[in-house]
Amino acid sequence: MVRGQLCADAAARVGVISREHGIGQAKRAYLEANLGTTAVEAIRASKRALEP
C-alpha cells in the first residue's frame, strides 16, 4: 500500500521510481504507470538486444 502511494507521488511530481540500480521486483508493477508504455517497450527491446 505505501509503496503504491510513493510511486504515485513520484509520478505526480514528474519523477521516476528508479535510478541507476534498476527497477527490482517490488516496483515492477508500477513501472509502466510511471514511464509510459512506449518507454517500457523501448527498455525491454534494448534489454533483449543487449543481454545474452
Phi and psi in degrees as GROMACS dihedral restraints (atoms count N, CA, C in turn):
[ dihedral_restraints ]
;  ai    aj    ak    al  type     phi  dphi    fc
    3     4     5     6     1   -64.4    20    10
    4     5     6     7     1   -40.5    20    10
    6     7     8     9     1   -59.2    20    10
    7     8     9    10     1   -43.3    20    10
    9    10    11    12     1   -62.3    20    10
   10    11    12    13     1   -39.9    20    10
   12    13    14    15     1   -66.4    20    10
   13    14    15    16     1   -40.5    20    10
   15    16    17    18     1   -64.5    20    10
   16    17    18    19     1   -42.1    20    10
   18    19    20    21     1   -66.7    20    10
   19    20    21    22     1   -39.2    20    10
   21    22    23    24     1   -65.0    20    10
   22    23    24    25     1   -39.3    20    10
   24    25    26    27     1   -64.4    20    10
   25    26    27    28     1   -42.4    20    10
   27    28    29    30     1   -60.2    20    10
   28    29    30    31     1   -43.9    20    10
   30    31    32    33     1   -65.1    20    10
   31    32    33    34     1   -40.3    20    10
   33    34    35    36     1   -64.2    20    10
   34    35    36    37     1   -28.2    20    10
   36    37    38    39     1   -93.5    20    10
   37    38    39    40     1    12.4    20    10
   39    40    41    42     1    59.2    20    10
   40    41    42    43     1    37.8    20    10
   42    43    44    45     1  -104.5    20    10
   43    44    45    46     1  -179.2    20    10
   45    46    47    48     1  -119.7    20    10
   46    47    48    49     1   158.3    20    10
   48    49    50    51     1   -93.4    20    10
   49    50    51    52     1     0.7    20    10
   51    52    53    54     1  -147.4    20    10
   52    53    54    55     1   161.6    20    10
   54    55    56    57     1  -135.5    20    10
   55    56    57    58     1  -134.5    20    10
   57    58    59    60     1   -58.5    20    10
   58    59    60    61     1   -31.4    20    10
   60    61    62    63     1   -93.3    20    10
   61    62    63    64     1    11.3    20    10
   63    64    65    66     1    90.7    20    10
   64    65    66    67     1   178.9    20    10
   66    67    68    69     1   -89.6    20    10
   67    68    69    70     1   -39.5    20    10
   69    70    71    72     1    76.8    20    10
   70    71    72    73     1   165.7    20    10
   72    73    74    75     1   -66.9    20    10
   73    74    75    76     1   -36.4    20    10
   75    76    77    78     1   -65.9    20    10
   76    77    78    79     1   -36.5    20    10
   78    79    80    81     1  -102.0    20    10
   79    80    81    82     1     0.4    20    10
   81    82    83    84     1   -55.4    20    10
   82    83    84    85     1   -38.9    20    10
   84    85    86    87     1   -64.8    20    10
   85    86    87    88     1   -21.8    20    10
   87    88    89    90     1   -99.3    20    10
   88    89    90    91     1    -5.3    20    10
   90    91    92    93     1   -61.1    20    10
   91    92    93    94     1   -49.4    20    10
   93    94    95    96     1   -65.2    20    10
   94    95    96    97     1   -38.6    20    10
   96    97    98    99     1   -64.9    20    10
   97    98    99   100     1   -32.0    20    10
   99   100   101   102     1   -81.6    20    10
  100   101   102   103     1   -42.8    20    10
  102   103   104   105     1  -102.5    20    10
  103   104   105   106     1   -24.3    20    10
  105   106   107   108     1    99.2    20    10
  106   107   108   109     1   155.3    20    10
  108   109   110   111     1   -61.5    20    10
  109   110   111   112     1   -44.6    20    10
  111   112   113   114     1   -61.0    20    10
  112   113   114   115     1   -44.4    20    10
  114   115   116   117     1   -64.8    20    10
  115   116   117   118     1   -42.2    20    10
  117   118   119   120     1   -65.2    20    10
  118   119   120   121     1   -40.2    20    10
  120   121   122   123     1   -63.5    20    10
  121   122   123   124     1   -39.4    20    10
  123   124   125   126     1   -65.6    20    10
  124   125   126   127     1   -41.2    20    10
  126   127   128   129     1   -61.7    20    10
  127   128   129   130     1   -46.5    20    10
  129   130   131   132     1   -64.3    20    10
  130   131   132   133     1   -40.1    20    10
  132   133   134   135     1   -64.3    20    10
  133   134   135   136     1   -43.0    20    10
  135   136   137   138     1   -68.7    20    10
  136   137   138   139     1   -35.6    20    10
  138   139   140   141     1   -63.8    20    10
  139   140   141   142     1   -43.9    20    10
  141   142   143   144     1   -62.8    20    10
  142   143   144   145     1   -38.0    20    10
  144   145   146   147     1   -72.1    20    10
  145   146   147   148     1   -31.8    20    10
  147   148   149   150     1   -97.6    20    10
  148   149   150   151     1   -26.5    20    10
  150   151   152   153     1   -91.9    20    10
  151   152   153   154     1   141.6    20    10
